[in-house]
Amino acid sequence: MDAQLPILPYGDSALIIRFGTGIAMETNQKVHQLRTAILQKALPGVKCLIPAYDTLTLLFDPLQVGFEDLERRIQTIWQANTSRLSLTESRCLYIPVWYHGPDWEVVERQTSLSKEAAIHWHSQTVFQVFMLGFLPGFPYLGKLPAALHCQRKATPRGRIPARSVGIAGEQTGIYPFASPGGWQLIGQTPVPLFDPKKERPFLFSPGDQVQFYTIGEALFRHLETHFQNNHFNPFERYE
């Protein structure tokens, strides 16, 4: 049986559960497993669960439930179900990328890989969505193969194009909107990541699996226009 989880107050209406430190698949799986178990228990007063790399933040209504009561219930769920905790079935999403980003010279220099080899590593890896953050719908995906690790830019760009694909450290991600950003840009996807008008506004959910695949400029331009008026199906490849 695992030891008790560190659970700390996070203001007067939230708590934070710590599982470890850093980016690790096993740690992040525990985050999502406990999140699933808490959701299944439908604990009174719980308003929202926010998974991150190695923490799970829980927002609650202090008029319905107190910190001590929640802490006790969460520890009970963890201790009673450690060996049986499971994730909800994860989805595998396929995301087309036109690998034309402006930072290939930097990537090739830092990794000592050719562009073709780096694209192969990036497009053949199945990534996990560790969490969403920074911008609405921005997925933090990992882990990058060690051969592709790159440093962030010393000075972030003031504005990068919407749906740019970037890499930094052990991660890769997609910028949903035009925004500042400090990751090395290697391409762009035509896929919209966030639509507030939809019942499910975010394309990705924490725990999803993601695999990129290569498309050329002509198909990118076509799909970019197509997806403005048509639904994107993330479970099929557009060739």
Secondary structure, DSSP 8 states (H G I E B T S, - for coil): ------EEE-SSSEEEEE--SS--HHHHHHHHHHHHHHHHHT-TTEEEEEE-SSEEEEEE-TTT--HHHHHHHHHHHHHHHTTT-------EEEEEEB---TTHHHHHHHH---HHHHHHHHHH--EEEEEE-SSTT-EEEE---GGG-B---SS-EEEE-TTEEEEEBTEEEE-SSSEEE-SEEEEE-----B-TTSSS-BS--TT-EEEEEE--HHHHHHHHHHHHHS---TTS---
